[in-house]
């Protein structure tokens, strides 16, 4: 079993059969779907942000937090009704990369484990995916704040 990469005739034949039946991925179409769905989600998010600015006197800087909370809530609601899963199948990363993908991940895990009970099922599994996102988000915010504080102390900014 040395470092030889020689394939037997049967392996070559199988490789050719596999290539013959392999599905071709429509990369350009998938990219366009992800782009327009992700853009539409961001457009809705911008509309929500303007809603908070116009009706609740938030500034552009302070409207971010309620906008994110609202978008996560919308995605959780749509996941609960089974709509966001269809959107994810259609758009791929276009629905998973925005903050709405976070809400989808949390609620999907909760829905999947609800038969195990609220504490051990929903509560225990809800943050399996989201826990790492929260952890790295908090840690990244800490590192960035530390760097900014040091730069301010040193008079760089």
DRENPA-3360 file (N, C-alpha, C; in nm, 2 decimals, always signed):
BEGIN
1 = XXXXXXXX = +0.08/-0.12/+0.00/+0.00/+0.00/+0.00/+0.09/+0.12/+0.00 ~ +0.19/+0.13/-0.08/+0.28/+0.24/-0.08/+0.21/+0.37/-0.14 ~ +0.28/+0.47/-0.18/+0.23/+0.59/-0.22/+0.18/+0.59/-0.37 ~ +0.15/+0.48/-0.42/+0.11/+0.47/-0.56/-0.03/+0.52/-0.58 ~ -0.05/+0.60/-0.68/-0.18/+0.65/-0.71/-0.24/+0.58/-0.83 ~ -0.19/+0.47/-0.87/-0.24/+0.39/-0.98/-0.38/+0.34/-0.95 ~ -0.47/+0.36/-1.04/-0.61/+0.30/-1.02/-0.62/+0.18/-1.11 ~ -0.70/+0.08/-1.05/-0.72/-0.04/-1.13/-0.82/-0.01/-1.24;
9 = XXXXXXXX = -0.84/-0.10/-1.33/-0.93/-0.08/-1.45/-1.07/-0.06/-1.40 ~ -1.10/-0.14/-1.29/-1.24/-0.13/-1.24/-1.26/+0.01/-1.17 ~ -1.16/+0.06/-1.11/-1.17/+0.20/-1.04/-1.19/+0.30/-1.15 ~ -1.11/+0.29/-1.26/-1.12/+0.39/-1.37/-1.26/+0.38/-1.43 ~ -1.31/+0.26/-1.45/-1.44/+0.24/-1.51/-1.55/+0.31/-1.42 ~ -1.54/+0.28/-1.29/-1.63/+0.34/-1.19/-1.62/+0.50/-1.20 ~ -1.50/+0.55/-1.20/-1.48/+0.69/-1.21/-1.55/+0.76/-1.33 ~ -1.54/+0.69/-1.45/-1.60/+0.74/-1.57/-1.76/+0.73/-1.55;
17 = XXXXXXXX = -1.81/+0.62/-1.49/-1.95/+0.61/-1.47/-2.00/+0.72/-1.38 ~ -1.92/+0.75/-1.27/-1.96/+0.85/-1.18/-1.96/+0.99/-1.25 ~ -1.86/+1.02/-1.33/-1.86/+1.15/-1.40/-1.98/+1.16/-1.50 ~ -2.02/+1.05/-1.56/-2.13/+1.05/-1.65/-2.26/+1.08/-1.58 ~ -2.28/+1.04/-1.46/-2.41/+1.06/-1.38/-2.40/+1.17/-1.28 ~ -2.29/+1.24/-1.28/-2.27/+1.35/-1.18/-2.36/+1.47/-1.23 ~ -2.43/+1.52/-1.13/-2.52/+1.64/-1.16/-2.43/+1.76/-1.18 ~ -2.46/+1.84/-1.28/-2.39/+1.97/-1.30/-2.45/+2.07/-1.22;
25 = XXXXXXXX = -2.38/+2.14/-1.14/-2.43/+2.25/-1.05/-2.44/+2.38/-1.13 ~ -2.56/+2.44/-1.13/-2.57/+2.57/-1.19/-2.52/+2.68/-1.11 ~ -2.39/+2.70/-1.11/-2.32/+2.79/-1.02/-2.37/+2.94/-1.04 ~ -2.38/+2.98/-1.17/-2.42/+3.12/-1.20/-2.56/+3.14/-1.15 ~ -2.65/+3.04/-1.18/-2.79/+3.06/-1.13/-2.80/+3.06/-0.98 ~ -2.72/+2.98/-0.91/-2.72/+2.98/-0.77/-2.67/+3.11/-0.71 ~ -2.56/+3.16/-0.77/-2.51/+3.29/-0.73/-2.61/+3.41/-0.75 ~ -2.68/+3.41/-0.86/-2.78/+3.51/-0.88/-2.90/+3.50/-0.78;
33 = XXXXXXXX = -2.94/+3.38/-0.75/-3.05/+3.36/-0.65/-3.00/+3.41/-0.52 ~ -2.88/+3.37/-0.48/-2.83/+3.41/-0.34/-2.82/+3.57/-0.34 ~ -2.77/+3.62/-0.45/-2.75/+3.77/-0.46/-2.89/+3.84/-0.44 ~ -2.99/+3.80/-0.52/-3.11/+3.88/-0.52/-3.19/+3.85/-0.39 ~ -3.19/+3.73/-0.34/-3.26/+3.70/-0.21/-3.19/+3.77/-0.09 ~ -3.06/+3.76/-0.09/-2.98/+3.83/+0.02/-3.00/+3.98/+0.01 ~ -3.01/+4.04/-0.12/-3.04/+4.18/-0.14/-3.18/+4.22/-0.09 ~ -3.27/+4.13/-0.12/-3.41/+4.16/-0.08/-3.42/+4.16/+0.07;
41 = XXXXXXXX = -3.35/+4.06/+0.14/-3.35/+4.06/+0.29/-3.29/+4.19/+0.34 ~ -3.18/+4.24/+0.28/-3.12/+4.36/+0.32/-3.21/+4.48/+0.29 ~ -3.28/+4.48/+0.19/-3.38/+4.58/+0.15/-3.49/+4.59/+0.26 ~ -3.54/+4.48/+0.30/-3.64/+4.47/+0.41/-3.58/+4.53/+0.54 ~ -3.46/+4.49/+0.57/-3.39/+4.54/+0.69/-3.37/+4.69/+0.68 ~ -3.34/+4.74/+0.57/-3.32/+4.89/+0.56/-3.46/+4.96/+0.57 ~ -3.57/+4.90/+0.52/-3.70/+4.95/+0.54/-3.74/+4.95/+0.69 ~ -3.70/+4.84/+0.76/-3.73/+4.83/+0.90/-3.65/+4.94/+0.98;
49 = XXXXXXXX = -3.53/+4.96/+0.94/-3.44/+5.06/+1.00/-3.51/+5.20/+0.98 ~ -3.55/+5.23/+0.86/-3.61/+5.36/+0.83/-3.74/+5.37/+0.91 ~ -3.81/+5.26/+0.93/-3.94/+5.27/+1.01/-3.91/+5.31/+1.15 ~ -3.80/+5.26/+1.21/-3.76/+5.30/+1.35/-3.71/+5.44/+1.35 ~ -3.65/+5.48/+1.25/-3.60/+5.62/+1.25/-3.71/+5.72/+1.23 ~ -3.81/+5.69/+1.15/-3.92/+5.78/+1.12/-4.02/+5.78/+1.23 ~ -4.06/+5.66/+1.28/-4.17/+5.66/+1.37/-4.13/+5.66/+1.52 ~ -4.01/+5.63/+1.55/-3.97/+5.62/+1.69/-3.85/+5.71/+1.72;
57 = XXXXXXXX = -3.82/+5.80/+1.63/-3.71/+5.90/+1.65/-3.57/+5.84/+1.69 ~ -3.54/+5.72/+1.63/-3.41/+5.67/+1.64/-3.32/+5.74/+1.55 ~ -3.19/+5.74/+1.57/-3.09/+5.80/+1.47/-3.04/+5.68/+1.39 ~ -2.97/+5.71/+1.29/-2.91/+5.60/+1.20/-2.82/+5.51/+1.28 ~ -2.75/+5.57/+1.38/-2.66/+5.49/+1.47/-2.74/+5.40/+1.57 ~ -2.85/+5.45/+1.62/-2.92/+5.37/+1.72/-3.03/+5.28/+1.67 ~ -3.06/+5.29/+1.54/-3.17/+5.21/+1.48/-3.12/+5.07/+1.46 ~ -2.99/+5.04/+1.46/-2.94/+4.91/+1.43/-2.99/+4.80/+1.52;
65 = XXXXXXXX = -2.98/+4.82/+1.65/-3.02/+4.72/+1.74/-3.17/+4.67/+1.73 ~ -3.26/+4.77/+1.73/-3.40/+4.72/+1.71/-3.42/+4.66/+1.57 ~ -3.35/+4.71/+1.47/-3.36/+4.65/+1.34/-3.32/+4.51/+1.33 ~ -3.20/+4.48/+1.39/-3.15/+4.34/+1.40/-3.25/+4.25/+1.48 ~ -3.30/+4.30/+1.59/-3.39/+4.22/+1.67/-3.52/+4.19/+1.59 ~ -3.57/+4.29/+1.51/-3.69/+4.27/+1.43/-3.66/+4.17/+1.32 ~ -3.55/+4.18/+1.25/-3.52/+4.09/+1.14/-3.50/+3.95/+1.19 ~ -3.44/+3.93/+1.31/-3.43/+3.79/+1.36/-3.56/+3.74/+1.40;
73 = XXXXXXXX = -3.65/+3.83/+1.46/-3.79/+3.78/+1.49/-3.86/+3.74/+1.37 ~ -3.85/+3.82/+1.26/-3.92/+3.79/+1.14/-3.87/+3.65/+1.08 ~ -3.74/+3.63/+1.09/-3.69/+3.50/+1.03/-3.74/+3.38/+1.12 ~ -3.74/+3.41/+1.25/-3.79/+3.30/+1.34/-3.94/+3.27/+1.31 ~ -4.02/+3.37/+1.29/-4.16/+3.36/+1.26/-4.18/+3.28/+1.13 ~ -4.10/+3.32/+1.03/-4.11/+3.26/+0.90/-4.06/+3.11/+0.90 ~ -3.96/+3.09/+0.99/-3.91/+2.95/+1.01/-4.02/+2.86/+1.07 ~ -4.09/+2.92/+1.17/-4.19/+2.85/+1.24/-4.31/+2.81/+1.15;
81 = XXXXXXXX = -4.34/+2.90/+1.05/-4.44/+2.87/+0.95/-4.39/+2.78/+0.84 ~ -4.26/+2.75/+0.83/-4.20/+2.67/+0.73/-4.17/+2.74/+0.60 ~ -4.18/+2.87/+0.60/-4.15/+2.95/+0.48/-4.00/+2.97/+0.46 ~ -3.93/+3.00/+0.57/-3.79/+3.03/+0.56/-3.71/+2.91/+0.51 ~ -3.75/+2.79/+0.54/-3.68/+2.68/+0.49/-3.69/+2.67/+0.34 ~ -3.80/+2.70/+0.28/-3.82/+2.70/+0.14/-3.73/+2.81/+0.07 ~ -3.72/+2.92/+0.14/-3.64/+3.03/+0.09/-3.49/+2.99/+0.10 ~ -3.45/+2.92/+0.20/-3.32/+2.87/+0.21/-3.28/+2.77/+0.11;
89 = XXXXXXXX = -3.38/+2.68/+0.07/-3.36/+2.58/-0.03/-3.34/+2.65/-0.17 ~ -3.41/+2.76/-0.19/-3.40/+2.84/-0.31/-3.28/+2.92/-0.32 ~ -3.25/+2.99/-0.21/-3.14/+3.09/-0.22/-3.01/+3.05/-0.16 ~ -3.00/+2.95/-0.09/-2.88/+2.90/-0.03/-2.82/+3.01/+0.06 ~ -2.70/+3.05/+0.04/-2.63/+3.14/+0.12/-2.69/+3.28/+0.13 ~ -2.77/+3.31/+0.03/-2.84/+3.44/+0.03/-2.94/+3.45/+0.14 ~ -2.99/+3.34/+0.20/-3.07/+3.35/+0.32/-3.00/+3.31/+0.44 ~ -2.88/+3.25/+0.43/-2.81/+3.21/+0.55/-2.71/+3.31/+0.60;
97 = XXXXXXXX = -2.66/+3.39/+0.52/-2.55/+3.48/+0.55/-2.61/+3.61/+0.63 ~ -2.72/+3.66/+0.59/-2.77/+3.78/+0.67/-2.80/+3.73/+0.81 ~ -2.83/+3.83/+0.90/-2.86/+3.80/+1.04/-2.99/+3.71/+1.05 ~ -3.07/+3.71/+0.95/-3.19/+3.63/+0.95/-3.15/+3.48/+0.95 ~ -3.04/+3.44/+0.90/-2.99/+3.31/+0.91/-2.97/+3.26/+1.05 ~ -2.92/+3.35/+1.14/-2.90/+3.33/+1.28/-3.04/+3.29/+1.34 ~ -3.14/+3.37/+1.32/-3.27/+3.34/+1.38/-3.32/+3.20/+1.33 ~ -3.30/+3.17/+1.20/-3.34/+3.05/+1.14/-3.27/+2.93/+1.21;
105 = XXXXXXXX = -3.14/+2.94/+1.23/-3.06/+2.84/+1.30/-3.11/+2.81/+1.44 ~ -3.14/+2.91/+1.51/-3.19/+2.90/+1.65/-3.32/+2.83/+1.66 ~ -3.41/+2.87/+1.58/-3.55/+2.82/+1.58/-3.56/+2.68/+1.52 ~ -3.48/+2.66/+1.42/-3.48/+2.52/+1.35/-3.44/+2.42/+1.45 ~ -3.33/+2.45/+1.53/-3.29/+2.35/+1.63/-3.39/+2.33/+1.74 ~ -3.46/+2.44/+1.78/-3.56/+2.43/+1.88/-3.68/+2.35/+1.83 ~ -3.72/+2.37/+1.71/-3.83/+2.29/+1.65/-3.80/+2.15/+1.64 ~ -3.68/+2.12/+1.60/-3.63/+1.98/+1.58/-3.64/+1.90/+1.70;
113 = XXXXXXXX = -3.61/+1.96/+1.82/-3.60/+1.89/+1.94/-3.71/+1.91/+2.04 ~ -3.82/+1.97/+1.99/-3.93/+2.00/+2.08/-4.00/+1.88/+2.14 ~ -3.99/+1.76/+2.07/-4.05/+1.64/+2.12/-3.98/+1.59/+2.25 ~ -3.86/+1.64/+2.27/-3.78/+1.59/+2.39/-3.82/+1.68/+2.51 ~ -3.91/+1.77/+2.50/-3.95/+1.85/+2.61/-3.89/+1.99/+2.60 ~ -3.94/+2.09/+2.68/-3.90/+2.22/+2.66/-3.76/+2.25/+2.72 ~ -3.73/+2.18/+2.84/-3.60/+2.21/+2.90/-3.49/+2.14/+2.83 ~ -3.50/+2.00/+2.83/-3.39/+1.93/+2.77/-3.39/+1.93/+2.62;
121 = XXXXXXXX = -3.51/+1.94/+2.56/-3.51/+1.94/+2.41/-3.49/+2.08/+2.35 ~ -3.58/+2.16/+2.37/-3.58/+2.30/+2.32/-3.46/+2.38/+2.38 ~ -3.46/+2.39/+2.51/-3.36/+2.47/+2.58/-3.22/+2.41/+2.56 ~ -3.21/+2.28/+2.57/-3.07/+2.22/+2.56/-3.01/+2.22/+2.42 ~ -3.10/+2.23/+2.31/-3.05/+2.22/+2.18/-3.06/+2.35/+2.10 ~ -3.13/+2.44/+2.15/-3.16/+2.57/+2.08/-3.03/+2.64/+2.04 ~ -2.93/+2.64/+2.13/-2.81/+2.72/+2.11/-2.69/+2.64/+2.07 ~ -2.72/+2.52/+2.02/-2.60/+2.44/+1.96/-2.53/+2.51/+1.85;
129 = XXXXXXXX = -2.61/+2.55/+1.75/-2.55/+2.63/+1.64/-2.53/+2.77/+1.68 ~ -2.62/+2.83/+1.74/-2.62/+2.97/+1.77/-2.51/+3.00/+1.88 ~ -2.49/+2.91/+1.97/-2.39/+2.93/+2.08/-2.25/+2.97/+2.03 ~ -2.21/+2.90/+1.93/-2.07/+2.94/+1.87/-2.08/+3.08/+1.81 ~ -2.19/+3.11/+1.74/-2.20/+3.24/+1.68/-2.20/+3.35/+1.79 ~ -2.27/+3.33/+1.90/-2.27/+3.43/+2.01/-2.13/+3.44/+2.07 ~ -2.07/+3.32/+2.10/-1.94/+3.32/+2.16/-1.84/+3.40/+2.07 ~ -1.83/+3.37/+1.95/-1.73/+3.43/+1.86/-1.76/+3.58/+1.84;
137 = XXXXXXXX = -1.89/+3.61/+1.84/-1.93/+3.75/+1.83/-1.89/+3.83/+1.95 ~ -1.91/+3.78/+2.07/-1.87/+3.85/+2.19/-1.72/+3.86/+2.20 ~ -1.65/+3.75/+2.17/-1.51/+3.75/+2.17/-1.45/+3.85/+2.07 ~ -1.50/+3.85/+1.95/-1.45/+3.95/+1.85/-1.48/+4.09/+1.89 ~ -1.60/+4.12/+1.95/-1.63/+4.25/+2.00/-1.53/+4.29/+2.11 ~ -1.49/+4.20/+2.20/-1.40/+4.23/+2.30/-1.26/+4.26/+2.25 ~ -1.21/+4.18/+2.15/-1.08/+4.21/+2.09/-1.08/+4.34/+2.02 ~ -1.18/+4.37/+1.94/-1.19/+4.50/+1.87/-1.19/+4.62/+1.97;
145 = XXXXXXXX = -1.27/+4.61/+2.07/-1.28/+4.71/+2.18/-1.14/+4.73/+2.25 ~ -1.07/+4.62/+2.27/-0.94/+4.63/+2.34/-0.84/+4.69/+2.25 ~ -0.84/+4.66/+2.12/-0.75/+4.73/+2.02/-0.78/+4.87/+2.01 ~ -0.91/+4.91/+2.00/-0.94/+5.05/+1.99/-0.90/+5.13/+2.12 ~ -0.92/+5.07/+2.24/-0.89/+5.13/+2.36/-0.74/+5.15/+2.37 ~ -0.66/+5.05/+2.33/-0.51/+5.07/+2.33/-0.47/+5.18/+2.23 ~ -0.53/+5.18/+2.11/-0.49/+5.28/+2.01/-0.53/+5.42/+2.06 ~ -0.64/+5.44/+2.13/-0.68/+5.57/+2.19/-0.58/+5.60/+2.30;
153 = XXXXX = -0.54/+5.51/+2.38/-0.45/+5.54/+2.49/-0.31/+5.58/+2.44 ~ -0.27/+5.52/+2.33/-0.14/+5.55/+2.27/-0.14/+5.68/+2.18 ~ -0.26/+5.73/+2.16/-0.28/+5.85/+2.09/-0.27/+5.84/+1.94 ~ -0.29/+5.71/+1.89/-0.29/+5.68/+1.75/-0.42/+5.73/+1.68 ~ -0.53/+5.72/+1.76/-0.66/+5.77/+1.70/-0.73/+5.86/+1.80;
% end
